[in-house]
Amino acid sequence: MVRDYRDADAEEWLRCRLLSFFDTDYYDDVLVERPTLESPCVSLVADVDGSVVGLIDVEVDGAGATIDCIAVHPDHRRTGLGTSLLQAALARLPADVATLDAWTREDAGTNAWYRAQGFTEQHRYLHVHKEWDDPSDGFTAPAGLSAPVRAFSHAPIEMEADLRARYRRVYVCRQYVLTL
């Protein structure tokens, strides 16, 4: 059953999000508390037998809206919950919202799902992760600090070949847009 998010869902929301991201390119995007969304938003969960097994948060900014997070617990994937959450969120958006966008990385299934829902790719750039054993050249730190051990950066798509040759974790980040 898809329903509105309640404050009492916070712990299960976090658990669902963590487990949903664990086997994806976002595995290290760990939160210890649910973000407070500043804009008006639609926040829904999929509840099965009293447990949160899916979630969607959509922020609204005038005529545009953005999926801040959508996740389905691994034990409930491919059951239509993601589509049900999306459809319920779309039904709750204000009438003047003209577009809904979402950002994701390289997971083939996720990208195929967005396209199947009618989204089209509009933009792409790179997410670059410098890990402890990747080269530190090109990274600086304020005086008195060591070179960065880990870093996360954005880069233009035109740098993809060079960055993939230098760093193990380089992802294409895609913006998908659905015209409403």
C-alpha positions in Angstrom: 0.0 0.0 0.0 1.4 3.4 -0.9 0.7 6.1 1.7 2.1 9.4 3.0 5.3 9.3 4.9 5.0 9.8 8.7 7.6 10.8 11.1 7.3 7.4 12.8 8.6 5.9 9.5 12.0 7.6 9.8 14.0 4.5 11.0 12.4 2.1 8.5 12.8 4.8 5.7 16.6 4.9 6.4 16.8 1.1 6.5 14.9 0.7 3.3 17.1 3.4 1.6 20.3 1.8 2.8 19.4 -1.7 1.7 18.1 -0.4 -1.6 21.3 1.5 -2.4 23.7 -1.2 -1.1 24.1 -3.1 -4.4 24.1 0.0 -6.6 26.7 2.6 -7.7 25.3 4.7 -4.7 26.4 2.1 -2.1 28.4 4.6 -0.2 25.7 7.3 -0.1 24.8 6.4 3.5 22.6 8.7 5.5 22.2 8.5 9.3 19.0 10.5 9.3 16.3 11.4 6.8 17.1 14.7 5.1 14.7 17.6 5.8 13.4 18.8 2.4 13.2 22.6 2.2 10.9 22.9 -0.8 7.3 21.8 -0.8 7.4 18.1 -1.3 5.6 14.8 -1.8 6.9 12.1 0.5 5.4 8.6 0.2 6.3 5.1 1.3 5.2 1.7 0.2 4.0 -0.2 3.3 3.8 -4.0 3.3 2.6 -5.6 6.5 3.6 -2.5 8.5 7.1 -2.3 7.1 8.5 0.4 4.8 9.7 -1.4 1.6 9.7 1.5 -0.8 9.9 5.3 -0.7 9.8 8.3 -2.9 10.5 12.0 -2.0 9.8 14.6 -4.7 10.7 18.3 -4.2 8.6 20.9 -5.9 10.1 24.2 -7.1 7.6 26.1 -9.1 6.9 24.5 -12.4 9.6 21.9 -11.9 9.9 19.0 -9.5 12.8 16.6 -8.7 12.8 13.1 -7.4 15.1 13.5 -4.4 15.1 9.8 -3.6 13.3 6.7 -4.9 14.1 3.3 -3.5 12.6 -0.2 -3.2 13.9 -2.7 -0.7 15.8 -5.5 -2.6 13.3 -8.2 -1.4 10.5 -6.2 -3.1 12.1 -5.3 -6.4 10.4 -6.0 -9.7 7.0 -6.1 -8.1 5.8 -2.8 -9.5 6.4 -0.8 -6.2 8.6 1.7 -7.9 6.1 2.4 -10.6 3.3 2.6 -8.0 5.3 5.1 -5.9 6.0 7.2 -9.0 2.3 7.2 -10.1 1.1 8.1 -6.6 3.6 11.0 -6.4 2.6 12.3 -9.9 -1.0 12.3 -8.8 -0.1 14.4 -5.7 2.0 17.1 -7.6 0.5 20.5 -7.9 -1.3 21.1 -11.3 1.2 23.8 -12.4 4.2 21.4 -12.2 5.3 20.9 -15.9 8.3 18.7 -15.5 9.7 16.0 -13.2 13.4 15.2 -13.2 15.6 12.6 -11.6 19.3 12.0 -11.5 21.0 8.5 -11.5 24.2 6.8 -12.3 25.1 3.9 -14.5 22.8 1.0 -13.3 21.3 -0.4 -16.4 18.1 -1.5 -14.8 17.5 1.9 -13.2 18.2 3.7 -16.5 15.8 1.3 -18.3 13.1 1.9 -15.7 13.2 5.7 -16.1 13.0 5.3 -19.9 10.1 2.8 -19.5 8.3 5.4 -17.3 8.5 8.0 -20.1 11.6 10.0 -18.9 14.1 11.1 -21.5 17.8 11.8 -20.8 18.6 15.5 -20.9 22.0 15.9 -19.4 25.0 14.0 -18.2 28.2 14.7 -16.4 30.7 12.6 -14.3 30.8 11.7 -10.6 34.5 11.0 -9.8 35.6 9.3 -6.5 39.2 9.5 -5.5 39.9 6.6 -3.1 42.8 6.2 -0.7 44.9 4.3 -3.2 44.1 6.5 -6.3 46.7 9.1 -7.3 46.4 12.4 -5.4 47.7 14.6 -8.2 45.2 17.3 -9.0 43.9 17.4 -5.5 45.0 20.0 -3.0 44.3 20.7 0.7 44.7 23.8 2.9 48.1 24.2 4.5 48.7 21.8 7.4 46.5 19.1 6.0 47.5 16.0 4.1 46.5 15.5 0.5 42.9 14.2 0.3 42.7 10.5 1.1 39.2 10.4 -0.4 37.4 12.9 -2.5 34.2 13.2 -4.5 34.1 15.6 -7.5 32.0 16.5 -10.5 33.6 16.7 -14.0 32.4 17.4 -17.5 31.5 14.3 -19.6 34.3 15.3 -22.1 36.9 14.2 -19.5 35.5 10.7 -19.1 38.3 8.7 -20.9 41.1 10.5 -19.0 39.4 10.2 -15.6 38.5 6.5 -16.1 42.1 5.8 -16.8 43.1 7.5 -13.5 40.4 6.6 -11.0 38.5 3.3 -10.4 35.2 4.9 -9.5 34.0 7.2 -12.3 30.2 7.2 -13.0 28.2 8.9 -15.7 25.4 10.8 -13.8 22.3 11.3 -16.0 19.4 13.7 -15.6 16.1 12.2 -16.8 13.1 14.5 -17.4 9.5 13.6 -17.7 7.2 16.3 -19.2 3.9 16.3 -17.5 
